[in-house]
Amino acid sequence: MDRIRPWLYIGKYRETLNRHLLIAYQIEAMLQLAEAVDQPGITSLYLPVEDFEPIPPDLLSRGVEFVRAEKRKGHRVLVACGAGINRSAAFCVAVLKEEEGLGLLEALRAVREKHAEALPHPPVWESLCRHYQEDIPLGAVFSKSEHE
C-alpha cells in the first residue's frame, strides 16, 4: 500500500484483507475493484470493474464520487484492485484529475511518483481519455520529460 496523497492510498486486494495494516495506515474507507471485503468500521464501495476492459463511465463516476465524498469527510481512502497496477491506478488518476484539476498525464505521473508499478492497461487508459475528452497516448508517461 502506498500513499498518493495524505487522504489517498493505492493498494492490492490482499491488503484489503489485512485489518492490522488498514488500522496502521488509518484507512477509513475503501474503493474495492477486485472483490468485496467487509472490514468493520471501514466504509466500502465495491465496483465490478473487469481487469483489462474499458471502465464503464457510470462505474468510473460512482467510484470517483465515492472517494471524493470520503475525502470531504476527512477520511483516508484506499483504492484497491487485484495487483494495485491497473484498475486502482486508473481510479486514482481520475480522482486526482477531478479533485485537483490535473490533466490525465499529470495525474498518472503523480500516482507513479508514489507507486511506480501503477500503469493502466491500454483499454483502461483509453476509457479515461474518452471520459475526460483528453487524447493522450499512454506512452507519453514514459517520455523523457518525466525524468527531467
C-alpha positions as CSV (number, residue, x, y, z in Angstrom):
1,M,0.0,0.0,0.0
2,D,1.3,3.4,-1.0
3,R,0.3,6.9,-0.1
4,I,-0.5,9.1,-3.1
5,R,-1.9,12.0,-1.0
6,P,-2.4,12.2,2.8
7,W,-6.0,11.1,2.1
8,L,-5.5,8.8,-0.9
9,Y,-3.8,5.3,-0.9
10,I,-3.4,2.7,-3.6
11,G,-3.1,-1.0,-3.0
12,K,-3.8,-4.6,-3.7
13,Y,-6.7,-6.8,-2.9
14,R,-4.8,-8.8,-0.3
15,E,-4.2,-5.5,1.6
16,T,-8.0,-5.1,2.0
17,L,-8.0,-8.3,3.9
18,N,-5.3,-7.2,6.4
19,R,-7.1,-5.5,9.2
20,H,-3.9,-4.7,11.1
21,L,-2.4,-3.0,8.0
22,L,-5.6,-1.0,7.4
23,I,-5.6,0.2,11.1
24,A,-1.8,1.0,10.9
25,Y,-2.5,3.3,7.9
26,Q,-5.7,4.7,9.4
27,I,-7.8,3.7,6.4
28,E,-11.4,4.7,7.0
29,A,-12.8,3.9,3.5
30,M,-12.1,1.6,0.6
31,L,-12.9,1.6,-3.0
32,Q,-12.7,-2.1,-3.9
33,L,-12.3,-3.2,-7.5
34,A,-11.4,-6.9,-7.2
35,E,-13.8,-8.4,-4.7
36,A,-15.9,-7.0,-1.9
37,V,-14.3,-7.3,1.5
38,D,-16.1,-6.3,4.7
39,Q,-14.0,-4.7,7.3
40,P,-15.8,-3.5,10.5
41,G,-15.7,0.3,10.9
42,I,-14.4,0.9,7.3
43,T,-16.9,2.3,4.7
44,S,-16.6,0.4,1.5
45,L,-17.8,0.5,-2.1
46,Y,-17.2,-2.5,-4.4
47,L,-17.5,-1.8,-8.1
48,P,-17.4,-4.8,-10.5
49,V,-14.7,-3.3,-12.8
50,E,-13.2,-6.0,-15.1
51,D,-9.4,-6.1,-15.4
52,F,-8.1,-5.3,-18.9
53,E,-11.5,-3.9,-20.0
54,P,-12.5,-0.3,-20.5
55,I,-14.1,1.2,-17.4
56,P,-17.8,1.9,-17.9
57,P,-18.4,5.6,-17.4
58,D,-21.1,5.1,-14.8
59,L,-18.7,3.0,-12.6
60,L,-15.9,5.5,-13.1
61,S,-18.2,8.3,-11.9
62,R,-19.5,6.3,-9.0
63,G,-16.0,5.4,-7.8
64,V,-14.6,8.9,-8.1
65,E,-17.5,10.4,-6.3
66,F,-17.2,7.8,-3.5
67,V,-13.5,8.7,-3.0
68,R,-14.2,12.4,-3.1
69,A,-17.1,12.2,-0.7
70,E,-15.0,10.2,1.8
71,K,-12.2,12.8,1.4
72,R,-14.7,15.6,2.2
73,K,-15.5,13.7,5.5
74,G,-11.8,13.8,6.3
75,H,-11.3,10.0,5.7
76,R,-8.3,8.3,4.3
77,V,-9.3,6.2,1.4
78,L,-7.7,3.0,-0.1
79,V,-8.3,2.3,-3.7
80,A,-7.5,-1.4,-4.3
81,C,-7.7,-3.8,-7.2
82,G,-6.2,-7.2,-7.7
83,A,-2.5,-6.3,-8.0
84,G,-2.6,-2.5,-7.5
85,I,-1.4,-1.8,-11.0
86,N,-4.2,-1.2,-13.5
87,R,-7.7,-0.5,-12.2
88,S,-6.7,1.1,-8.9
89,A,-4.2,3.3,-10.7
90,A,-6.9,4.4,-13.2
91,F,-9.3,5.4,-10.4
92,C,-6.6,7.3,-8.5
93,V,-5.8,9.2,-11.7
94,A,-9.4,10.1,-12.2
95,V,-9.7,11.2,-8.6
96,L,-6.7,13.4,-8.8
97,K,-7.9,14.9,-12.1
98,E,-11.3,15.8,-10.6
99,E,-10.1,16.7,-7.1
100,E,-7.0,18.7,-8.0
101,G,-7.8,19.8,-11.6
102,L,-4.8,17.9,-13.1
103,G,-4.6,16.6,-16.6
104,L,-4.7,12.9,-17.1
105,L,-1.0,12.6,-17.8
106,E,0.0,14.8,-14.9
107,A,-2.3,12.8,-12.6
108,L,-0.8,9.5,-13.8
109,R,2.7,10.8,-13.2
110,A,1.7,11.9,-9.7
111,V,0.4,8.4,-9.0
112,R,3.5,6.7,-10.4
113,E,5.8,9.0,-8.4
114,K,4.4,7.4,-5.2
115,H,3.5,3.9,-6.7
116,A,5.9,3.1,-9.5
117,E,4.1,0.0,-10.6
118,A,0.9,1.9,-11.4
119,L,0.1,1.6,-15.1
120,P,-3.4,1.4,-16.5
121,H,-3.6,-1.1,-19.4
122,P,-4.3,0.5,-22.8
123,P,-8.1,-0.2,-22.9
124,V,-8.4,1.3,-19.4
125,W,-6.3,4.3,-20.2
126,E,-8.3,4.9,-23.4
127,S,-11.6,4.8,-21.5
128,L,-10.2,7.5,-19.2
129,C,-9.2,9.6,-22.2
130,R,-12.7,9.2,-23.7
131,H,-14.4,10.0,-20.5
132,Y,-12.4,13.2,-19.9
133,Q,-12.0,14.1,-23.6
134,E,-8.2,14.1,-23.5
135,D,-6.3,12.3,-26.2
136,I,-3.0,11.3,-24.7
137,P,-1.1,8.2,-25.7
138,L,-0.2,6.1,-22.7
139,G,3.4,6.0,-23.9
140,A,3.6,9.7,-23.1
141,V,4.0,8.8,-19.4
142,F,7.4,7.4,-20.3
143,S,8.6,10.4,-22.2
144,K,11.9,12.0,-21.4
145,S,10.2,15.0,-19.8
146,E,9.1,12.7,-16.9
147,H,12.8,12.3,-15.8
148,E,14.0,15.9,-16.3
